[in-house]
Amino acid sequence: MKFRKQVFGGNRPICTVSPAVGVVGGFNLDLTKVKINPGVIIPAGSLSQYDDSARTVVVLKASRVVVISPEDPKIVTLECNEFLRPIFVVNDSVLPKATGNFSDAPTIKTIQITKGGCVIELSSQISSLKVGDGLFQVVEGEDGKAVYPVTSPQGLSIGAELLGTTVGHFETSLDVTTSSKGGYFYERRVPPIPEEFKEGHLLKTNHNIQFTGSL
């Protein structure tokens, strides 16, 4: 008999209760829009959008800015610890908000893991970027505009392992929660969510997902 175990708590819970798992198994990580290297762990609580007909899931790559180099603003340090590690790859296009032409969005030139965090070098400076901002992957929309790879996310990813879900070499089964069951996800313990997808303390496209700024 096969079974699957989801992790919500441990020493660093991401939610005040055990959230409901809306999509369990049988849905594969869609790597056509979002490239994630094998062996990388997708953090639990990543914004996710699934397709019932194709049986695929897309996640939004996201991380918080902790340092911007005063000498070279193109050098940015992202939050990186045992629980949250950026899943960006070189040549990803990133912005703090999906706006403007995709061709103008800076790309990641280099990625280096240091004691201070994940240090990336951008192809160009983002003048509006501030410490504490979220940095998100953007892709090219049909009109050439920069858009997120998720357009109407239904929930957040849930890890089958303590830290999240490890990306496989061929297929990766990813579970998604579509309800925090009256509880709240700790915003500071999950990857950042673009403000466009939030409505107060709720996920705009699914009010069954709630967030709190506590902890």
C-alpha positions as CSV (number, residue, x, y, z in Angstrom):
1,M,0.0,0.0,0.0
2,K,1.3,3.4,-0.9
3,F,0.9,6.4,1.3
4,R,2.0,10.0,1.3
5,K,3.0,12.2,4.3
6,Q,2.7,16.0,4.3
7,V,4.7,18.1,6.7
8,F,3.1,21.2,8.3
9,G,4.7,21.6,11.6
10,G,8.0,20.4,13.1
11,N,10.2,22.9,14.9
12,R,9.1,25.7,12.5
13,P,5.5,25.4,11.4
14,I,4.4,27.5,8.4
15,C,0.7,27.5,9.4
16,T,-1.2,27.9,12.7
17,V,-3.1,24.7,11.9
18,S,-2.6,21.7,9.6
19,P,-4.0,23.1,6.3
20,A,-6.2,21.0,4.0
21,V,-4.4,19.3,1.1
22,G,-6.4,20.1,-2.0
23,V,-4.3,18.4,-4.6
24,V,-2.5,15.2,-3.6
25,G,-0.3,13.2,-6.0
26,G,-0.8,12.7,-9.7
27,F,-0.1,16.3,-10.4
28,N,3.4,16.9,-11.8
29,L,5.6,20.0,-11.5
30,D,5.3,21.9,-14.8
31,L,8.8,22.9,-15.9
32,T,7.9,24.3,-19.3
33,K,7.5,27.8,-17.9
34,V,9.6,27.6,-14.8
35,K,13.0,25.9,-14.8
36,I,14.1,24.4,-11.5
37,N,17.2,22.2,-11.3
38,P,16.9,18.6,-10.1
39,G,17.8,18.2,-6.5
40,V,16.5,21.6,-5.6
41,I,14.0,21.8,-2.7
42,I,10.8,23.9,-3.5
43,P,10.0,25.6,-0.2
44,A,6.7,24.6,1.5
45,G,4.3,27.5,1.1
46,S,5.3,28.5,-2.5
47,L,2.5,30.1,-4.4
48,S,1.1,27.5,-6.8
49,Q,-1.3,27.1,-9.7
50,Y,-2.5,23.8,-10.9
51,D,-4.3,22.6,-14.1
52,D,-6.9,19.9,-13.5
53,S,-7.0,18.9,-17.2
54,A,-3.2,18.7,-17.7
55,R,-2.6,17.5,-14.2
56,T,0.3,19.9,-13.7
57,V,1.4,22.4,-11.1
58,V,3.4,25.7,-11.7
59,V,5.1,27.4,-8.7
60,L,6.2,31.0,-8.5
61,K,9.9,31.4,-7.8
62,A,10.2,34.1,-5.0
63,S,12.6,35.3,-2.4
64,R,13.1,38.2,0.0
65,V,15.9,40.8,-0.4
66,V,18.1,41.1,2.7
67,V,21.0,43.2,1.3
68,I,21.6,45.5,-1.7
69,S,25.3,46.3,-2.2
70,P,25.9,50.0,-1.8
71,E,28.9,49.8,-4.1
72,D,27.1,47.9,-6.9
73,P,23.2,47.8,-6.6
74,K,23.2,45.0,-9.1
75,I,24.6,42.7,-6.4
76,V,21.7,41.6,-4.3
77,T,21.6,39.2,-1.3
78,L,18.5,37.0,-0.9
79,E,17.1,35.3,2.2
80,C,18.7,31.9,2.5
81,N,18.6,29.5,5.4
82,E,17.8,25.9,6.1
83,F,14.1,26.5,5.6
84,L,13.9,29.0,2.8
85,R,16.4,28.8,-0.1
86,P,15.9,30.6,-3.4
87,I,15.2,28.3,-6.3
88,F,16.2,30.8,-9.1
89,V,18.6,29.7,-11.8
90,V,21.0,31.8,-13.9
91,N,19.2,33.6,-16.8
92,D,15.9,33.9,-14.9
93,S,14.2,37.3,-15.4
94,V,13.2,38.9,-12.1
95,L,11.3,41.9,-10.8
96,P,9.8,43.1,-7.5
97,K,6.5,43.5,-9.4
98,A,5.5,42.2,-12.8
99,T,5.3,45.4,-14.8
100,G,6.7,46.9,-18.0
101,N,8.1,45.1,-21.0
102,F,9.6,41.6,-20.4
103,S,12.7,42.6,-22.5
104,D,13.5,45.3,-19.9
105,A,13.4,42.9,-16.9
106,P,16.9,42.2,-15.6
107,T,18.2,38.7,-15.6
108,I,20.3,36.8,-13.0
109,K,23.9,36.5,-14.2
110,T,25.4,34.7,-11.3
111,I,24.3,32.9,-8.1
112,Q,26.5,32.2,-5.1
113,I,25.5,30.7,-1.7
114,T,27.4,32.5,1.1
115,K,27.2,32.6,4.9
116,G,25.2,35.9,4.5
117,G,22.7,34.5,2.1
118,C,22.2,33.8,-1.6
119,V,24.1,36.5,-3.5
120,I,22.9,37.1,-7.1
121,E,24.2,39.5,-9.7
122,L,21.6,41.1,-11.9
123,S,22.2,42.2,-15.5
124,S,20.9,45.7,-14.6
125,Q,20.0,47.6,-11.5
126,I,16.4,47.7,-10.3
127,S,16.1,51.3,-9.0
128,S,12.9,50.6,-7.1
129,L,14.2,47.6,-5.2
130,K,14.4,47.8,-1.5
131,V,15.6,45.6,1.4
132,G,12.6,43.6,2.5
133,D,11.0,43.5,-1.0
134,G,10.1,40.2,-2.6
135,L,11.9,39.3,-5.9
136,F,9.9,37.2,-8.3
137,Q,10.4,35.4,-11.5
138,V,8.7,36.9,-14.5
139,V,8.1,35.5,-18.0
140,E,7.0,37.0,-21.3
141,G,3.3,37.5,-21.8
142,E,1.5,37.3,-25.1
143,D,1.8,41.1,-25.5
144,G,5.5,41.2,-24.7
145,K,4.8,42.4,-21.1
146,A,6.4,40.9,-18.0
147,V,4.0,38.6,-16.2
148,Y,4.2,36.1,-13.4
149,P,4.2,32.4,-14.5
150,V,1.1,32.0,-12.3
151,T,-2.0,34.0,-13.2
152,S,-4.7,32.7,-10.9
153,P,-3.0,30.7,-8.1
154,Q,-5.3,28.5,-6.1
155,G,-3.1,27.8,-3.1
156,L,0.4,27.1,-1.7
157,S,2.6,24.1,-2.1
158,I,2.9,21.6,0.7
159,G,6.1,19.6,1.3
160,A,6.2,15.9,1.5
161,E,9.5,16.4,3.3
162,L,10.4,18.6,6.2
163,L,11.8,21.5,4.1
164,G,9.6,21.2,1.1
165,T,9.6,19.1,-2.1
166,T,12.7,17.9,-3.9
167,V,12.7,18.3,-7.7
168,G,13.3,15.0,-9.4
169,H,15.3,14.3,-12.6
170,F,12.2,13.3,-14.6
171,E,8.9,13.9,-12.7
172,T,8.1,15.6,-9.5
173,S,4.8,15.1,-7.7
174,L,3.7,18.3,-5.9
175,D,0.9,18.7,-3.4
176,V,-1.1,22.0,-3.1
177,T,-3.2,23.2,-0.2
178,T,-6.3,25.2,-1.1
179,S,-7.4,26.0,2.4
180,S,-5.8,27.0,5.7
181,K,-8.9,25.6,7.4
182,G,-9.5,28.8,9.4
183,G,-5.9,29.0,10.4
184,Y,-3.2,31.3,9.0
185,F,0.0,30.9,7.1
186,Y,3.0,32.7,8.6
187,E,4.0,35.1,5.9
188,R,7.6,35.4,7.1
189,R,8.0,31.6,7.0
190,V,6.9,31.1,3.4
191,P,8.3,32.6,0.2
192,P,6.9,36.1,-0.4
193,I,3.6,36.6,-2.3
194,P,3.1,39.4,-4.8
195,E,0.8,42.1,-3.5
196,E,-1.3,41.7,-6.6
197,F,-2.3,38.3,-5.3
198,K,-3.3,39.5,-1.9
199,E,-6.5,41.1,-0.6
200,G,-5.9,42.2,3.0
201,H,-4.8,39.0,4.8
202,L,-6.4,36.7,2.2
203,L,-5.1,35.2,-1.1
204,K,-7.1,37.2,-3.6
205,T,-7.8,34.3,-5.9
206,N,-8.8,32.0,-3.0
207,H,-10.1,33.5,0.2
208,N,-9.7,30.1,1.9
209,I,-6.0,30.9,2.2
210,Q,-5.2,33.3,5.0
211,F,-2.0,34.9,6.1
212,T,-0.6,36.5,9.3
213,G,2.4,38.7,9.8
214,S,3.0,37.2,13.3
215,L,6.4,35.6,14.0
